[in-house]
């Protein structure tokens, strides 16, 4: 089963994905990006520094990078004769979720930019890349801000003030657009409100969801 872990920046996606990967022996894990990904980190730095005209380039790189890695991991999964009902591939965010970022930024530039990205998006994204289930980690804005500063990613912390309105707008619209995209692609998802939960409690809720899905799939 392919399981996506979704949510706003700093919602705890990577942490939960890693814990699930360790919990389910023999599972595979596909990261949104590697920590030493020079291209991703440079694009991210430029984004927070508000460099102009990079949104389509950035999102195209993310989608292409993810698609290539996804194809490789599925090939390996099949070569090792894994059981699609019992074994899992965990995705730390997935392709269609990046539409949220591009949508909010490009909508400010005008309809033709958003229409152009929509056309590119439709061609680049295939339904085969979608998870069988997405677990969406929901956080409020105060929790988001707290976690941003706790994890201390330089590009985010140093550029917090100049990106405050961007972060507020992203948070205010993230779940709404996620639901719209999920409906557009027929994506199944379950939301976990993580605001008052510890990492262990979030993990246990996710395991409960996955085990129930696995049991239903094997009936």
Secondary structure as GFF3:
##gff-version 3
##sequence-region A 1 219
A	DSSP	beta_strand	2	7	.	.	.	ID=ss1
A	DSSP	alpha_helix	13	23	.	.	.	ID=ss2
A	DSSP	beta_strand	28	30	.	.	.	ID=ss3
A	DSSP	alpha_helix	38	48	.	.	.	ID=ss4
A	DSSP	alpha_helix	55	79	.	.	.	ID=ss5
A	DSSP	beta_strand	89	92	.	.	.	ID=ss6
A	DSSP	three_ten_helix	95	97	.	.	.	ID=ss7
A	DSSP	alpha_helix	98	106	.	.	.	ID=ss8
A	DSSP	alpha_helix	111	124	.	.	.	ID=ss9
A	DSSP	three_ten_helix	127	129	.	.	.	ID=ss10
A	DSSP	beta_strand	133	138	.	.	.	ID=ss11
A	DSSP	alpha_helix	141	151	.	.	.	ID=ss12
A	DSSP	alpha_helix	154	157	.	.	.	ID=ss13
A	DSSP	three_ten_helix	161	163	.	.	.	ID=ss14
A	DSSP	alpha_helix	164	185	.	.	.	ID=ss15
A	DSSP	beta_strand	189	193	.	.	.	ID=ss16
A	DSSP	alpha_helix	199	217	.	.	.	ID=ss17
###
